[in-house]
Amino acid sequence: MENRTGLFTNMIIWFGVAISVSEIQAGIQIGSAAPINSIWIPLILGHVIGGIMLYFVGLIGARLRVNAMESIKSTFGNFGSRFFATLNVLQLIAWVAVLNAQGALALMGLNVPISFALTCIILAFFVAIWVFIGLQRTSKITSIIMMILTLLLAILSVRLLGINGYHLMPVGTSETLTFWNIFEISIAMPISWLPVISDYTKDAESPKKATALSAFAYTVASLWMYFIGVEVVCIGTLDISQAILISGLGVQGVIILVLSTVTTNFLATNSAGESAKAIFNRLDPKIAGVIVSILSAVLAISGIMDHYISFLYLISSVFAPMASVLVVSFYFGKGNNEPKDWYWNIFSWLVGFVVYQITAGFDSIFLGPTLIAVIVSAALTYIWILVKKRNN
């Protein structure tokens, strides 16, 4: 049981994953483009389904005691594992860059006397140092940071609620999101962490309980961040920095933005190192994580934020069907790890990916492209399992 993480540590890690500017921005997007009283059902539904997927994917890594990309070898084979690990490293580099840029832009809104580029570099430096030291050595510090961050965000939430002049209709845009549009934006965030969660549940003392707490903590914290985003809209602005200033949080606001950006980026960067290890066995995950942090800072400065939403949807199109194939294959097709199984599973994923790309072109399609892709890939995987059972 050496180097195992307890329930509280896993809960804190995944509570921290959700606390980020990107989650608040997603809430702002929803709140600014739909009547406030119409967003809660699809918002909660998307998070609940996303949280359930996080649990079942995370439990696989927790039971096998391997990281996220290594846990998919039995489903997709060595080639498939390296293929998805490569995609995961690339998306995490870009994702960390997006988070870095969002944090830096928010800090600029608080009139921090440092340039955008330098702010990106400083945030990346903190993340690189943290990755190099490692999670095990900093678990107590991480817990303290998360407690401070939670307290400050609670103060921000209460103060935003206390500001007069709430608006129940969209402000700042004429666009109106439908039920399934809101659902898609809601489920996109938990889906983006599917190829990461096993990197942390693999070391849990109690796999089932720790994974359940991880998924629950993320879901609750993510909903909270979306709610803060809606609160920002309700006080008549679309800018988190402006909302912080209006609420009267100066230095505290800087602390919120720095800590939320660094903690989430640390976890994503650390996972990029773990995925890199699945591609090159001899690669040190810590060194890979530091390199990812540097590359992400460069991307953040170069303007990746211009492609934020489309990038988030791209992650869903790749990893949502991958996760559904993994879950069905692992829980219903135990022992199905022959080459012909791998080929069919990759085919099932590819069909789901293509279905997502096609359905994403339709405005407000029933169920949304993510859920449709998940269902299609899961159905194809399960059909193959049934065919094998009949033949045996």
N, C-alpha and C positions, 0 to 999 in steps of 0.2 A: 504493500500500500504506500510505498515511498513516493513522494512528490504528487500525491493525489489531492485534488481540490474538494473542499467541503461544499455543502449546499449553499451557504451564505456567499461564498466566493463566486460560485457559478451564477447565482442570482444577481450579484453586484455587477459582474462582467456584462451580463446581457441587459441589465437595466441601463448600464452605461452606453452600450451599443446604440440604443435608441435615442439617447440624449444628444442631439446634434442640430445644427442650424438647418440642415437639409430636411429633417422631419418637420421642423417649424415652417419652412418655406413651402412644403407640400400642403400643410394645413392652410397657409395663406392662399395658395392657389385655389384650393377647394372653396374656402370661405369667401373669396373675392368673386367667384363665378357661379354661385348658386345661393338661393335663399337659405339662411342659416337653419331654419327649422326643417329643411328637407335633406340635410347631409348626414344626419347621425346614423340612420339605419345602414346605408351602404358603407359608411366609414367604419362602423363597428364590424359589419359582416366581413369586409375585406381583411381587417386585422385578425379576426377570429379564425378565418380559413387559413390565412398566412401563418398564424401562430400554430395551428394544428400541423401544418406542413413542416414548420421548423421543428416541432417535437419529434415527429416520426423520422425525419432525416437526421436530426441530432442524436437520436437514440441508436441509430445504426453505428455511428462512430463510437458512441459510448460503450456499446456492447462489444465491438470488435477491438477497441483500444487502439484505433488508428485515426489519423487526421482525415479531414473531409475528402480530399482527393484520393487518398489511399483506400477509403471506404467504398469507392465505386468500382474497384478493380474486379470484384466478383460479378458485377453487373455488366460492365462494358469492356473488361479485359485490360491488358497492359496498354495497348494502343489507345483505347477509349479513355482510360484513366489519364494518360499523358495529354491527350487531346483536350479534355476538359480542364485539366490542371493548367495547361497553357492559356486557354481562354480565361480561366479564373485569374491567373496572374495579370493578364492584360487588362481585364475589367477592374481588378482591384487597384492597379496603378492609376487608371483613369478615375475610379471612384474616389480614391484618396485625394487625387488632384481636385476633383469637384468639391469635396468637403473642405479641403484646404482653401480653395478660392472663395467659397461661401463664407467661411470664418473670417478670412482676411477682408472681404468686402464689408461684412457686418462691422468689423472693428473700425474700418475706415469711416463708417457711418457714425461712429461714436467719437469722431474727431481725434483718433489716436495719431500723434505726430510722427508717423512712420509711413513710408511709401507702401503701396500695395505689394510690390515685388519683395521688398525687405520683410514685410509681414509674413508673406508666404514662406520665405526662407527660414524665418525664426520659428514658425509653427512646425515646419518640416524638421528642423533641428531638434526640437523638443521630442518629437515622435521618434526620430532616429536614435536618440540617446536612450529613450525608454525601451525601444525594441532591443537594443544592444544589451541593456542590463537584464531584460527578461521579465516575464510576468511573475514567475515564482518568487523572485527576490523582491518584487515591489507590490505584492498582494495586499499588504497592510496599508501601504501608502495609497494604493488604488482605492481601497475601501474608504479611507479618510477623504480623498478627493471627491468620491461619489457622494458622500454624505454632505459635504460642503456644497456641491453642485445642486443636489436635490433641494437643500434648504433655500438656496438662492433662487432657484426656479419656482419653488413654492411661493416665495415672497413676490416674485414677478407676477405669477398667476393671480394672486390675491389683489395686487395693486392694479392690474389690468381690469379685473372685475369691478374694482371700485371707481373706475373712471367713468364719468357721465358721458352720455352721447352715443350709446350703443346703436348700431344699425342692424336691422334684420334682413336687409336686402343687400345684394352685391354692391361694392364700392370700387371704383377705379376701372371697371371693364363692363362691356355689354354682353360678353359671352355668358352662356348659361350651361352649366354641366348637368347632364342627366344622371339618373341613378347609377347606370353601369359605367359612366365616365368616372364618377366619384369612387365607385368600387375599384376600378382599375388603378387609380392613383393611390388608393388605400392599400391594396394588396401588393403593389409594386415594391414597397419598402421592405416588408418581411421577406418577400421572394428574393430580394437582392442579397440577403444574408444566408440563404440556403446553402451555398457552396462554402460557407465559413464555419457554421455552428459546431460541426464535429471537431474542429481544431481545438475547441475548449471543453466539450463534453467528454472527449476521449480520456481525460485525466480525472474524471469525477469519481469520488469514492462510491457514491450510490448512483449508478447510471440512470435508472428510471426516474428517481426523484429529482436528481440534479437537472436532467434534461427537461422535465416538466416545469421546474421552477425557472429555468433559463427561458423557455418559450413564453411562460406566463409573464415573467418580468419584462421581457422585451415588448410583448403585446401591450401591457399596461403603460409602460413608459412611452412607447410610440404613440399610443392614443392620446396621452397627455401632451406630447409635443405637437400633435396635430391640433389639439384643443387650444394650445397657446397660440398657434398660427391663426386659428379662427378668432381668438380674442384680439389679436393684433388688428385683424380686419374690422372687428366690431368697434374699435375706438377710432376708426376712420383713416387708417393708414395701411400701406402694403409693405412697409419697411420695418423689419425687426429692430434695427438700430433706433429708428425714430420712436418705436413703441417703448423701448427701454428708457430712452431719454424722457419721454412723456410720463413714464411711471416713476421717474425720480431716481433711477438706479444708474449712477455714474460709474464709479470704480467697480461696484458690484457687477454691473453689466459687462465690463471688460473681462472680469474674472469668469463670468458665465460663458462668454463667447470663446475665450481662450481654452478653458478647461473642457468644454463640450467638444470643441474641435479636436483637441489633442487626444482626449480619451478615445473617441470613436476612430480617429485616424490610426491610433496605436493598434487597436484591435484588427482593423482592416489590413494594416501594413504587416503586422505579425502573421496574419493568415496568408498574405502573399508570399512570405518567406516559407511557410509550411507547404504551400502549393508548389513552390519552386523546388522544394526537396523531393516532391513526388515526381518531378520531371528529371532532375539530376540528383541521384541518391547521395553523392558526395558533397553536395552544396550545403554550406552552413546556413540554416534558416535565418539566423540573426544578421549575417552579412547580406543575404538576399533582401531582408527587410530594410536595411539601411539604404541599399541601392534603390529599392522601390520608393523610399521616402524622398530621395534626391530627384529621381525621375518625375515623381508626382509634383514636386515643387516647380520643376521646369514647365510641366504641362499646365499647372495652375496659372503661372505667370503668362503663358502663351495664349490664354483665353478659352479654356475648355468649357467654362460656364455657359457659353453660347449654345452648347449642345446638351445641356443638363437633362431635360425631360426626355428627349429622344434616346439618350444614352440609358436612362433608367428603364425605358420600355425595352430596349435591346437586351438588357440583362434578363428581364423577365422572359423574353422569347427564347433565350438560350437555356436558362437554368430551371425554369418552371417545368417544362416537359422532361428535362433530365432528372429532376427530383421525383417526378411522378413515376418514371420508369424504375428508378432506384428503389422507391418505396414498395411498389407492387412486386418487383422481382425479389426483393429481400424478404418480405413478410409472407408472400404467397408462393414463391417459387424457390424455396430453399434447396440448394444443391444444383440449381440450374446455372452452372458456371462453365459450360463447354463453349468452344469457339462459335458454334452455330447459335447459341443463346446470345452471345455478345453481338453477333452480326444483326440478329433480329432486334435486340434492344437498341442498338444504334439506329437501326431503321425506324423503330418506334419513336425515338427521340426526334429524328429528322422530320418525320411526318408532323409531329407536334410543333416543331419549329416553323415549318412551312405554313401550317394551319394558322399559327399566330400571326405570321407576316401577312397572310391573306386577310384574315378577319380584322386585323388592326386597321385596314383600309376602309372599313365600314364605320360610320359614326354611330356610337352607342348601340352596338350589337348586343343581343340578349346574352347574358352571362359574362360577356367581356372576353377578349382574346386570350387572356391568361388562363382563365378557368376552362375555356373550350380546348386550348392546347393541352392542358393537364389531363382532361377527361379523355381526349383522343389518344394520347400517348399511353395513358394507364390502361385503356381498353385494349389497345394493340398488344401491350405486354402481357395482359391477363389472358388474352386469346391464345397466345403462344404457350403459356403455361398449361392451359386446358388441353391444347393439342398434344403436348408432350405427355401429359398424364394418360390420355386415351391411348396413345401409341405404346406406352409402357405397360 
